[in-house]
């Protein structure tokens, strides 16, 4: 019973505020819309710079993984060759 009452209260509370926001948004002057557009464009540029920075970090991480993995693979091949050489000399 209490949950139903809370839902009804929330619906009656939020519906008027949404209609007020829609009304206010439709009456913005052109200068304010231009300022809003400029702010959104600036935020997207900042986001693009952050993504580029993260991309650079991922590229450097990928390079490090390849170098370490290549070194481990080379060490494995060297140990395997040494074992095969040791077995071949003992026969």
C-alpha positions in Angstrom: 0.0 0.0 0.0 2.8 2.4 0.8 4.7 1.7 -2.4 1.6 2.6 -4.5 1.3 5.9 -2.6 4.9 6.7 -3.2 4.6 6.1 -7.0 1.5 8.3 -7.2 3.3 11.1 -5.3 6.4 10.8 -7.6 4.2 11.0 -10.7 2.3 14.0 -9.5 5.6 15.7 -8.5 7.6 15.1 -11.7 4.9 15.6 -14.4 4.5 19.4 -13.7 8.2 20.0 -13.6 8.7 18.3 -16.9 6.0 20.4 -18.6 7.6 23.5 -17.1 11.0 22.5 -18.5 9.6 21.9 -21.9 7.9 25.3 -21.9 11.1 27.1 -20.8 13.2 25.3 -23.4 10.9 26.3 -26.2 11.1 30.0 -25.3 14.9 30.4 -25.4 16.2 33.4 -27.3 18.5 32.9 -30.3 21.5 34.3 -28.5 21.1 31.9 -25.6 20.7 28.9 -28.1 23.9 30.1 -29.8 25.7 30.2 -26.5 24.4 26.7 -25.7 25.5 25.4 -29.1 29.0 26.8 -28.6 29.2 25.3 -25.1 28.2 21.9 -26.4 30.7 22.1 -29.3 33.5 23.0 -26.8 32.5 20.1 -24.6 32.7 17.7 -27.5 36.1 19.1 -28.5 37.3 18.5 -24.9 35.9 15.0 -25.1 37.7 14.4 -28.4 41.0 15.4 -26.8 40.4 13.0 -23.9 39.6 10.2 -26.3 42.8 10.9 -28.2 44.8 10.9 -25.0 43.3 7.6 -24.0 44.0 6.2 -27.5 47.7 7.2 -27.1 47.9 5.5 -23.8 46.3 2.3 -25.2 48.8 2.4 -28.2 51.7 2.6 -25.8 50.3 -0.2 -23.7 49.9 -2.3 -26.8 53.5 -1.6 -27.8 54.7 -2.6 -24.3 52.7 -5.9 -24.4 54.2 -6.7 -27.8 57.8 -6.1 -26.7 57.4 -8.1 -23.5 55.5 -10.9 -25.2 58.2 -11.0 -28.0 60.9 -11.2 -25.4 59.2 -14.0 -23.5 58.7 -15.9 -26.8 62.3 -15.5 -27.8 63.4 -16.7 -24.3 61.2 -19.7 -24.6 62.6 -20.6 -28.1 66.1 -20.2 -26.7 65.4 -22.5 -23.7 63.8 -25.0 -26.0 66.8 -25.0 -28.4 69.2 -25.4 -25.4 67.2 -28.4 -24.2 67.1 -30.0 -27.7 70.9 -29.4 -28.0 71.5 -30.9 -24.6 69.4 -34.0 -25.4 71.2 -34.3 -28.8 74.6 -34.3 -27.2 73.8 -36.9 -24.6 72.6 -39.5 -27.1 
